């Protein structure tokens, strides 16, 4: 942390209040001998004094990082948190991919003081002048590929207020980062077969080479990753294309009807039993709809649970309905998980990564094909 103290003073002076600070150049060196950051997807090391963690600040942090993921069939937190006393941050722990340090400047306890000594007198004075300053972001500080943030306040009341006001920003920061990490890991080898099949629907589909085609028609494609192991979720993705004629098509009730029409025709838990088609669970969990924007196209995100109509199977799903108003097309794309008695969070994260890596092909490409 050779220059962090001076850097923080400069950052506080230059950056306006209430923003997330980015110190992208700090610690970067093309000839760096720093180790590569490591850690599981969704894992965050949280360095905070134990007393503070057990109090109101800890409650606010849990509300940010341990909030349940929407739409899963069982409760699972957004991230996995490993709480560490700041004085116990060993060299190994400092190599973690995601680290969050938390303190308040009025805290005299040893854990917080261990963090507070990083901040200069001038930095603390600037923070005292503007209570909306609460965060410093630093990349590659101890390891290459690392995201490290400092969350601070003059006192607990101010810090808690800023955590609540910026909850979505903090969650999104790590959600986007983890999705980017996962994309690099799983898309190093892409399926050319799925890519070609997707072009018939007007989509550029990017999935790992391990995904295989289960069914393909002119307006429909079902991809599935075979699961020979019990420690790996059974993930399916399907894509559907139809004409866009009215904004009513993206109303929740009509999206559910469309989805039921697709699955009744194409997707069954047991191919020999036509009553085993997939339906959306309406009650537990209730499907969650959110408006979205994907590559400048209006979209609706749906998260929830699925089951077969004969209630023989079930799981979690994530879907997007995308409107291509210019060409008068509507796309429905979904990923669903079958993984009994196991967590679905990381499988849904993989589905989210792959669906958001799907693009609508430009019109020129469609004409060529």
Secondary structure per residue as TSV (DSSP state, phi and psi in degrees):
chain	resnum	aa	ss	phi	psi
A	1	X	-	360.0	38.7
A	2	X	T	-54.7	-36.7
A	3	X	T	-123.2	14.2
A	4	X	H	-64.7	-38.4
A	5	X	H	-61.1	-49.9
A	6	X	H	-67.0	-38.0
A	7	X	H	-62.0	-42.1
A	8	X	H	-62.7	-38.7
A	9	X	H	-61.4	-43.6
A	10	X	H	-66.1	-43.7
A	11	X	H	-61.0	-44.3
A	12	X	H	-62.0	-36.8
A	13	X	H	-69.8	-39.4
A	14	X	H	-87.7	-28.7
A	15	X	S	-96.1	137.9
A	16	X	-	-72.4	158.7
A	17	X	T	-66.3	148.2
A	18	X	T	84.9	-1.7
A	19	X	S	-95.9	163.8
A	20	X	-	-88.7	120.6
A	21	X	-	-80.2	140.6
A	22	X	-	-125.6	118.5
A	23	X	B	-110.1	62.8
A	24	X	T	-61.7	-27.6
A	25	X	T	-88.7	-11.3
A	26	X	T	-69.9	129.3
A	27	X	T	81.1	-0.9
A	28	X	-	-89.2	138.9
A	29	X	-	-154.8	121.7
A	30	X	T	-60.4	-23.6
A	31	X	T	-107.4	25.7
A	32	X	-	-61.7	139.3
A	33	X	-	-102.8	12.4
A	34	X	-	-65.2	147.7
A	35	X	-	-69.7	164.9
A	36	X	B	-81.5	134.0
A	37	X	-	-62.8	148.9
A	38	X	B	-142.6	152.9
A	39	X	-	158.3	152.0
A	40	X	-	-68.8	151.9
A	41	X	T	-60.3	132.1
A	42	X	T	86.3	3.3
A	43	X	E	-98.7	134.5
A	44	X	E	-129.8	130.1
A	45	X	E	-87.5	123.5
A	46	X	E	-113.6	110.1
A	47	X	E	-95.8	111.8
A	48	X	-	-156.8	145.3
A	49	X	-	-58.5	139.3
A	50	X	H	-60.0	-38.5
A	51	X	H	-65.1	-41.6
A	52	X	H	-66.0	-38.6
A	53	X	H	-63.9	-33.8
A	54	X	T	-83.0	-3.6
A	55	X	S	-108.0	-158.9
A	56	X	H	-60.4	-35.0
A	57	X	H	-63.9	-43.1
A	58	X	H	-60.5	-39.3
A	59	X	H	-62.0	-42.3
A	60	X	H	-66.1	-39.2
A	61	X	H	-66.4	-39.4
A	62	X	H	-65.2	-34.7
A	63	X	H	-65.4	-29.3
A	64	X	H	-81.1	-56.3
A	65	X	H	-94.0	-19.4
A	66	X	S	-112.0	18.2
A	67	X	-	-64.7	143.7
A	68	X	B	-67.1	142.9
A	69	X	-	-71.2	132.3
A	70	X	T	-66.5	141.4
A	71	X	T	86.3	-5.7
A	72	X	-	-76.8	152.9
A	73	X	S	-75.1	-13.9
A	74	X	S	-140.3	158.8
A	75	X	-	-67.7	126.4
A	76	X	-	-143.4	134.6
A	77	X	B	-74.2	156.1
A	78	X	S	-62.6	-37.2
A	79	X	S	-135.4	163.8
A	80	X	E	-102.2	121.1
A	81	X	E	-104.9	132.5
A	82	X	E	-115.8	107.7
A	83	X	E	-82.4	131.1
A	84	X	E	-133.1	139.6
A	85	X	-	-66.3	131.9
A	86	X	G	-53.3	-31.4
A	87	X	G	-73.7	-13.8
A	88	X	G	-102.8	15.0
A	89	X	-	-76.0	90.5
A	90	X	-	-74.1	172.4
A	91	X	T	-59.1	-39.4
A	92	X	T	-64.2	-45.5
A	93	X	G	-65.3	-33.6
A	94	X	G	-71.3	-7.3
A	95	X	G	-91.3	2.5
A	96	X	B	-63.6	151.5
A	97	X	S	-68.4	-40.7
A	98	X	E	-124.5	121.4
A	99	X	E	-131.6	136.6
A	100	X	E	-126.9	120.7
A	101	X	E	-99.1	136.8
A	102	X	E	-131.5	133.3
A	103	X	E	-157.7	165.9
A	104	X	E	-129.2	145.4
A	105	X	T	-73.0	-16.1
A	106	X	T	-90.6	-0.8
A	107	X	-	-84.3	121.1
A	108	X	-	-95.1	1.2
A	109	X	S	-71.0	152.6
A	110	X	H	-59.0	-40.5
A	111	X	H	-62.5	-45.9
A	112	X	H	-68.9	-38.6
A	113	X	H	-62.1	-31.4
A	114	X	H	-61.2	-34.0
A	115	X	H	-84.3	-40.7
A	116	X	H	-60.3	-29.5
A	117	X	T	-66.8	-14.8
A	118	X	T	-70.7	-31.3
A	119	X	S	-87.3	134.1
A	120	X	-	-75.3	165.5
A	121	X	H	-60.1	-41.5
A	122	X	H	-64.1	-38.5
A	123	X	H	-63.7	-44.2
A	124	X	H	-65.4	-36.2
A	125	X	H	-65.8	-40.4
A	126	X	H	-64.7	-40.4
A	127	X	H	-65.1	-35.8
A	128	X	H	-65.6	-33.6
A	129	X	H	-72.8	-31.2
A	130	X	-	-130.2	98.0
A	131	X	T	-69.0	-6.7
A	132	X	T	-82.0	-10.8
A	133	X	-	-78.2	125.2
A	134	X	-	-145.7	-7.0
A	135	X	E	-144.8	138.7
A	136	X	E	-126.2	130.1
A	137	X	E	-112.7	131.8
A	138	X	E	-136.7	132.2
A	139	X	E	-106.0	144.4
A	140	X	S	58.1	33.7
A	141	X	S	-68.7	-44.9
A	142	X	S	-113.1	-19.0
A	143	X	S	-152.6	153.6
A	144	X	B	-73.9	131.1
A	145	X	T	88.0	18.2
A	146	X	-	-98.7	142.8
A	147	X	E	-113.9	118.5
A	148	X	E	-128.0	130.2
A	149	X	E	-128.8	148.2
A	150	X	E	-109.9	122.6
A	151	X	E	-107.8	122.8
A	152	X	E	-143.2	164.8
A	153	X	E	-159.7	163.3
A	154	X	S	-68.2	-32.4
A	155	X	S	-152.2	175.3
A	156	X	H	-66.5	-37.8
A	157	X	H	-59.3	-45.3
A	158	X	H	-67.1	-42.9
A	159	X	H	-62.9	-45.3
A	160	X	H	-61.4	-41.5
A	161	X	H	-59.9	-45.2
A	162	X	H	-68.7	-36.0
A	163	X	H	-63.0	-41.8
A	164	X	H	-68.4	-42.1
A	165	X	H	-69.6	-27.6
A	166	X	T	-113.2	21.8
A	167	X	H	-54.3	-51.0
A	168	X	H	-64.6	-36.6
A	169	X	H	-64.7	-43.1
A	170	X	H	-66.6	-43.4
A	171	X	H	-62.3	-45.0
A	172	X	H	-64.9	-36.2
A	173	X	H	-55.1	-48.9
A	174	X	H	-80.6	-30.7
A	175	X	H	-62.8	-47.6
A	176	X	H	-64.5	-42.1
A	177	X	H	-62.2	-45.9
A	178	X	H	-67.7	-35.0
A	179	X	H	-65.0	-38.5
A	180	X	H	-65.3	-41.5
A	181	X	H	-61.3	-45.4
A	182	X	H	-64.7	-39.9
A	183	X	H	-59.6	-41.6
A	184	X	H	-63.9	-37.0
A	185	X	H	-72.1	-42.5
A	186	X	H	-97.5	-14.3
A	187	X	-	-107.8	24.4
A	188	X	S	-72.6	-23.6
A	189	X	S	-129.7	113.0
A	190	X	B	-100.7	155.2
A	191	X	-	-82.9	112.6
A	192	X	H	-72.5	-29.8
A	193	X	H	-65.2	-44.5
A	194	X	H	-65.9	-35.9
A	195	X	H	-61.8	-47.0
A	196	X	H	-65.0	-42.9
A	197	X	H	-63.5	-36.3
A	198	X	H	-69.1	-27.6
A	199	X	H	-62.7	-28.1
A	200	X	T	-65.7	-24.1
A	201	X	T	-94.4	-3.7
A	202	X	T	84.4	22.7
A	203	X	E	-122.3	143.0
A	204	X	E	-97.4	100.2
A	205	X	-	-96.8	126.8
A	206	X	-	-116.4	108.4
A	207	X	-	-136.6	159.4
A	208	X	B	-61.6	156.3
A	209	X	T	-61.9	-20.1
A	210	X	T	-71.5	-18.0
A	211	X	E	-77.2	134.5
A	212	X	E	-118.0	155.2
A	213	X	E	-79.3	122.1
A	214	X	E	-92.2	-32.8
A	215	X	E	-162.1	140.3
A	216	X	E	-142.3	128.7
A	217	X	E	-134.5	178.9
A	218	X	T	-60.8	-33.9
A	219	X	T	-115.0	8.2
A	220	X	E	-147.5	141.5
A	221	X	E	-143.9	130.7
A	222	X	E	-120.9	120.8
A	223	X	E	-113.4	144.0
A	224	X	E	-143.3	140.7
A	225	X	E	-99.6	109.7
A	226	X	-	-56.8	146.8
A	227	X	-	-127.9	85.2
A	228	X	-	-77.0	-13.6
A	229	X	S	-107.9	150.1
A	230	X	T	-78.9	-12.0
A	231	X	T	-96.9	12.5
A	232	X	S	-129.7	126.7
A	233	X	-	-66.3	146.4
A	234	X	E	-83.9	109.7
A	235	X	E	-113.2	130.8
A	236	X	E	-121.0	146.1
A	237	X	E	-125.4	137.9
A	238	X	E	-138.1	150.7
A	239	X	E	-131.2	139.9
A	240	X	E	-141.1	140.7
A	241	X	E	-125.8	135.7
A	242	X	E	-149.1	176.3
A	243	X	E	-77.5	144.3
A	244	X	-	-102.3	117.1
A	245	X	-	-121.2	-19.6
A	246	X	-	-157.4	146.9
A	247	X	G	-65.9	-16.9
A	248	X	G	-64.1	-19.2
A	249	X	G	-64.3	-22.8
A	250	X	G	-100.9	8.1
A	251	X	S	-67.5	143.2
A	252	X	H	-49.3	-47.1
A	253	X	H	-64.1	-33.8
A	254	X	H	-78.0	-31.0
A	255	X	H	-64.3	-42.5
A	256	X	H	-63.1	-42.1
A	257	X	H	-62.0	-43.3
A	258	X	H	-61.4	-44.7
A	259	X	H	-62.2	-42.3
A	260	X	H	-63.2	-38.9
A	261	X	H	-62.2	-40.9
A	262	X	H	-65.8	-49.7
A	263	X	H	-72.1	-33.6
A	264	X	H	-61.1	-29.6
A	265	X	H	-90.0	-31.7
A	266	X	H	-120.8	-30.0
A	267	X	-	-123.7	122.8
A	268	X	B	-132.5	143.4
A	269	X	S	-65.2	-37.3
A	270	X	S	-127.9	110.3
A	271	X	T	-56.3	-23.8
A	272	X	T	-87.5	-4.2
A	273	X	-	-123.5	104.6
A	274	X	G	-70.0	-9.8
A	275	X	G	-87.8	4.1
A	276	X	G	-101.8	20.9
A	277	X	B	-67.4	158.3
A	278	X	E	-82.4	138.6
A	279	X	E	-130.5	159.4
A	280	X	E	-83.7	132.2
A	281	X	-	-68.0	125.2
A	282	X	S	-92.5	-20.3
A	283	X	S	-113.3	-57.4
A	284	X	T	-132.6	95.7
A	285	X	T	-86.2	154.0
A	286	X	-	-73.5	133.6
A	287	X	-	-60.3	141.1
A	288	X	E	-110.1	125.9
A	289	X	E	-110.8	134.6
A	290	X	E	-137.8	135.4
A	291	X	E	-69.8	146.6
A	292	X	E	-142.1	166.3
A	293	X	E	-132.5	119.7
A	294	X	E	-121.7	109.9
A	295	X	T	52.1	46.9
A	296	X	T	68.8	14.3
A	297	X	E	-109.5	138.0
A	298	X	E	-65.2	138.7
A	299	X	E	-146.1	160.7
A	300	X	E	-123.1	129.1
A	301	X	E	-97.5	135.8
A	302	X	E	-126.2	128.9
A	303	X	E	-124.3	140.7
A	304	X	E	174.6	-162.1
A	305	X	E	-109.9	153.3
A	306	X	E	-125.6	159.7
A	307	X	E	-152.3	162.2
A	308	X	E	-81.8	152.5
A	309	X	T	-60.5	-26.6
A	310	X	T	-94.1	10.4
A	311	X	S	55.0	40.9
A	312	X	S	-97.0	-20.2
A	313	X	-	-144.7	166.0
A	314	X	E	-172.2	170.3
A	315	X	E	176.8	-161.3
A	316	X	E	-108.2	156.8
A	317	X	E	-145.5	161.6
A	318	X	E	-139.4	133.0
A	319	X	E	-140.1	157.2
A	320	X	E	-132.4	134.0
A	321	X	E	-106.8	120.4
A	322	X	E	-116.0	132.3
A	323	X	E	-101.5	122.8
A	324	X	E	-105.5	83.3
A	325	X	T	-63.1	-33.4
A	326	X	T	-62.5	-39.5
A	327	X	T	-102.0	0.1
A	328	X	T	67.8	40.4
A	329	X	E	-123.0	148.3
A	330	X	E	-126.5	132.5
A	331	X	E	-117.3	133.0
A	332	X	E	-114.1	124.1
A	333	X	E	-135.0	135.9
A	334	X	E	-143.2	150.3
A	335	X	E	-125.8	136.1
A	336	X	E	-132.0	151.9
A	337	X	E	-114.6	136.0
A	338	X	E	-122.8	110.6
A	339	X	-	-156.2	73.6
A	340	X	T	-56.1	135.4
A	341	X	T	63.6	18.6
A	342	X	S	-128.4	163.2
A	343	X	-	-69.2	146.6
A	344	X	-	-110.5	-4.0
A	345	X	H	-56.0	-50.7
A	346	X	H	-73.3	-29.1
A	347	X	H	-66.9	-41.1
A	348	X	H	-66.8	-35.2
A	349	X	H	-63.4	-39.9
A	350	X	H	-64.2	-43.5
A	351	X	H	-60.5	-45.8
A	352	X	H	-58.2	-44.1
A	353	X	H	-61.1	-44.9
A	354	X	H	-72.5	-40.1
A	355	X	H	-67.0	-39.1
A	356	X	H	-75.4	-12.6
A	357	X	T	-87.1	-3.2
A	358	X	-	-85.3	133.4
A	359	X	E	-119.6	150.4
A	360	X	E	-78.7	127.6
A	361	X	-	-66.3	141.1
A	362	X	-	-63.9	154.6
A	363	X	H	-59.1	-35.2
A	364	X	H	-59.7	-39.9
A	365	X	H	-64.9	-38.3
A	366	X	H	-67.5	-35.9
A	367	X	H	-67.6	-39.1
A	368	X	H	-64.0	-42.8
A	369	X	-	-71.7	360.0
